[in-house]
Amino acid sequence: MSETTGADPRPMSGTKVTTAQGTRAVRDGIKPSAMTQMPDAAGKPAWLRVRVPGGARYQAIMDIVRAHRLATVCAESKCPNIAECWGRGTATLMLMGSVCTRACKFCSVDTGNPRGWLDAQEPAHVGEAVRLMGLQYVVLTSVDRDDLPDLGAGHYAACIRAIHERMPTTAVEALTPDFQGRHELVARVLDAGLATYAQNLETVERLTHPVRDARAGYRQTLDVLRFAKRHAPQTVSKTSLMLGLGETDGEIDEALDDLRAAAVDVVTLGQYLRPTRNHLPVQRFVTPEQFLHYREMALAKGFAEVVSGPLVRSSYRAERVLEHNNVGLDAAVLRGIRDSAAAALRC
């Protein structure tokens, strides 16, 4: 496998790179394998088309992120909503660098071992960036940092406190790693002052491996979510499931039951999209109507809200999640998206 430096503007996916901090990593997280030759489900549907990022507000957010040496999950994970979210002046900030110690087969974040590297100035940069953006709701997430003694929990807490120091009324959501299931580390983040705590289940139990890294676990995530709600009952608990990886309706139903048993408040459901050819292939494209069906099914189980749609991601319109209207993606809107796409194809 060839190796490039972090200065290379276009390193090939799956190649080894060296970051500015000296970390050797695999670009986009996954090396080429037999999986690379596996095709996606035929015919990417028109409703998954998104516009190319651009516009003044998008550029302003990009400038703030770069000036403060921050990473965003929006860019690192190739989120399809980056144009919409940044255009509205919201972003999900990714803490502790852009190299993850895990290698989940759905995720395009670079993977490697930072060997303890951490930017001590990041909490101050995060707090100042949030102030400059004028955010009233901010989502923090991170790479997994299994190389750190506290797995990054203390750094999370420092970033949350730095935001509150500069923006006391800003609500903070943290989408964290599983911290290897260590409750005391989850508590450290919760005690820093959160509006919402999220840890993603990602998929149904049968598909957890190979979809997620071997160090992650279906039951471990459920245990973290259950503890979080017990420790901080006033904090909204949240998780996410990707659909289109080969799960059945029965398995989705079972996963939702498990999440309710863990007292999870909010679930987001979205379409899995293959970030590179080296990642898991898409097994099916879930229709907007099916997403609405899954939302109704989940709401009937007692979740406070279920955000469900083809382009929904964990932090999509996160500040609106308790409006109880699918963050504006109601049936009429989703039908309109599909009808407009169909009309465009006919032209």
N, C-alpha and C positions, 0 to 999 in steps of 0.2 A: 504494500500500500504506500502510495506517495505521501510526502509530508510537505505542508506549506506553512508559512508564518501567518500570524494574525493580521499582518499588513496586506496580505493578498486580498483584493476586493472581491474576488469571485472564486473561492476555493470550492472544489467539487464536493458534493454531498457524499459523506462516508469516508472522506480522506482525513488523515491526521493533520491537525493544525497546532500551532503554538500560539497561545494568547499573549497579550501584552504583559500579563503577570507571570509568564513563563509556564503556564499550565498546558500540558499536552492533552489534546482532546480530539474526539471524533466529531467532525462537522455534521450537524443535524442529528447527532446522537446514535445513528445506526449504520453499521458497515454493510456493504453489499453482501447478499447471501442468496440462497435459492428463492427466498421470499421476493427478491427483486424482480424475478421473472413472472410472478403471479399477477394476473390481470385483475383490475377492478371490475365490479359489476358493470355491465355494458350500459352506455348511454347516460352520461352525467346530465341530470335534468336541468331545464332552463331556470328553475326557481333558485338554483344555487349560484347563479351568476352574480358577481359583485363588481362594483365600479373600482377603477384604479384609484389608489389613495392620492389625494391632492387637496388644494384649497388653502386659504390663508390660515385658518384655525389649525388645520392639520400641521402646517409648517411651523406655526408658533409652538405647538406642543413638542414637535420634533426638536426645535431649537432649545427649549428648556431642558428636555431630557438629555441632549448631548452636552449642553453647557454644564450640567451637574453630574456628568459621568454616570448616568443611570441606565439601567436596562429596563425594557418593558416586555411583558409577556405578549403584548399585542404584536410586536415585531418578531420576537424570538420564536414564538409558536406559530407564526404565519396565520394569525387570526383573520378570518374573512371579514370581520366587522371593523377593522382598524380605521377605515375611512369614515364610517359613520360615528364611531365613538370619539375619535380624535377631532372630528369636525364639530362635535358637541362640546369639546373641551374637557373630555374625561379620558383617563388612561389607567391601566393597571400596571403599577410599578413592580418590577421584579428585583428582589433583594439578593445580596450576597453574590453578585456576579452573574455571568451567563453560561457557566459550566456546571452541569449537574453530575452528581456522583452516581446517579442511576441511569438506566437505559431502557425506559419503557418503549415498546415497539409502536406506539401511536404518536409519540412526541418528538418534535424536531429540535428541541434544545440540545446544544452540544453536550457531550458526556465525557467526563474525565475525572481526575482527582486533583482538586486545587491545593491539597496538602496544607490546609490551615490558612491559606491566604484569605484576608478579609479587609475591606476598605473601612478603616476606623472612622472616616469622615462621612460615610454614607448616611447615617441617621441625620446629620445636619443638612446634607444635600437633599435628602428626601423631604425633610420639613420645609426647607426653603422652596423647593420645587412646587410643593403643594400650595404654599402661600402665593407664589407667583401665578400659578394656574387659577387660584381663587376657588378651589374645590370645596364644596360642602360635604361631599362624600367621596372617599378615595378607597381603592382596593389595593392591598399589598399582597403580593405572592412571592414565591422564591423558587430557586432550584433546591433540590435536596442536597444537604451538606452533611453527609454521614462521616466526613473527615473531621468535623469539629467536635470537641468534647461535649458541648451541649446541643449539638446538631443545629445550631443557629437560633435557638429559642431566645437567648439573651439579646441577640442582634435585632430580632423582630421586635422585642419589647422596647429596645432603645429607639427604633424608628417610629414606633407608635407614640411614644412619649414626646419625641421631637416634633411630630405633627401637632400634638395637642398643645405643646408649648407655644407654637406660632399661630395655630388655628384652633382655639379652644372649642369652637362649636362644630368643627368638622367631624363627621362620623367616619369611623375607620372599619373596613372589612378586611379580614386576614384570611387568605386562602393558603393554608400552610402545608408543609410536608406532614407525614404521619409521625415524625419524631420517634420512629421505631416503637410506637405504642407507649412511650414513657409519659405517664400522666403528669408528673411534676413539670415537664417541659411544656406540655399543653397549657397547664395552669399558669406558667410564667407569661405566656403570650396573652391569655385571657385577662389576667390581672393588670395588664398595662392599659386596659380600657378599650373594649371593642363594642361596636354595634352589632357586628355579624362575624361569626366564626365558621369557616368552611374547610372541609377536607373531602376531597373527591373520591367517591367509590369507583368511578370511571366506567365500570361494566358489571355484568352479572357474574355470579360466583363461578360458574363453569369456565368463563373466559378470562378470569382474572389473570391467570398465567396460561398463555404467554403475553396477553395484552400489556400487563404491568410488569415492572421489574420484579425479580424473584424476592427482593427484600420487602416489597409491598404485600399487603394481604387484604382480602375481602373482610374477614372477621376482625383483623386489626383496625381497619378504618372504621368499621361499625363501633368497635370498642372506644376509639378516640372520640367519635361523635357522641356516643352515649355519655362518656365522662365529661365532655365539654358542656353538655346541657345540664348535667348534674352539678357541676362546679359553678357554672354561671348561668342560672336559669333565665335571667333577664336578657341574655345575649341570644340573638337569632342564630340558630344552627342551620347549616346549608350544605348541600352536596350536589354532585352532578353525575349524570350518566350519558355516555355516548351511545348512540344507536347506529346500527348498520354494520356491526362487527360479526354478525352471525347469531345474535341472541334471538330467543323465541318470545312470543307474547307471554307465555307462562313464566319464563325466567324474569322478564321485566316485572311482572306482577309479584313474584316472590321477592325480588330485590326491593321493591317499594314497601312490601310488608316488613322486611327486615329493617328498613330505614325508619319506618313509623315506630317499630318496636324500640329503636334507639332514640326516639323522641326528636327526630330531625324535623325542623319547621318548614324548610324550603328545599325544593328539588328543581334543578334545571335539566332539561332534556334537549339534546341537539344531535345533529347528524355528524358522524365521524367522517372526516375528509382526510385522505392520505396526503401527508405533507411532502413526501418524496417517494420515489419508486422503491427505496430500501425499506419502507415501513409497511405495516400490515395493509393488505388490500381491502377495499370496501366490498362488503358482501351484499349489501342492498342499499338503495336510496329510499329513505322513508318519506312518504308524501306529506305535504302540509296537513291534509285531512287526518292522516294517521297520528301525526303529532298532536292534533287537537283531541283525538280519541284518547291517547295516552294521558293527556293533561286531565281530562274529565275522570279517567279511571283513578288517577292519583289523588285528585281533589276529593273523590268519594271516600278515600281512605283516611282523610282528616288532616292532610298537610295544610299549613297556613297559606301557601301559594305554590304553584307549579308553573314554571316558565318553560314553554315547550314550543319549538319551532326548528326548521331546518338549519338556520344559521345561529341558533342560540348557543352561547358558550357560558362558562361558569360565571363570569362577571358581566355578562351582557346586560346593559341597562340596570346595573346592580342597585343604583340609588332609587329605582322605581319598583323594586321587587315586591313591596307590600301594598301596592295599589290594587291588588287582587283583580287585575284585568289582563294577565299574561303580558305585562309591561307594554300594553298597547297592541300586541300581536293577536287581536281577536279574530274570530272566524272570518269576518268581512275583509279584514286587512290581508290575511293569509290567502283568501280566495282571490283578492285583487292582485297580489303578487304573482300568483300562478297564472291568472288570466292575462295579465300584462305580458308575462314572459311568453305565453303561447301566442299572443298576438304578434309579438316581435319576431317570433320564428316564422310566422306566416308571411311577414312583409318581405 
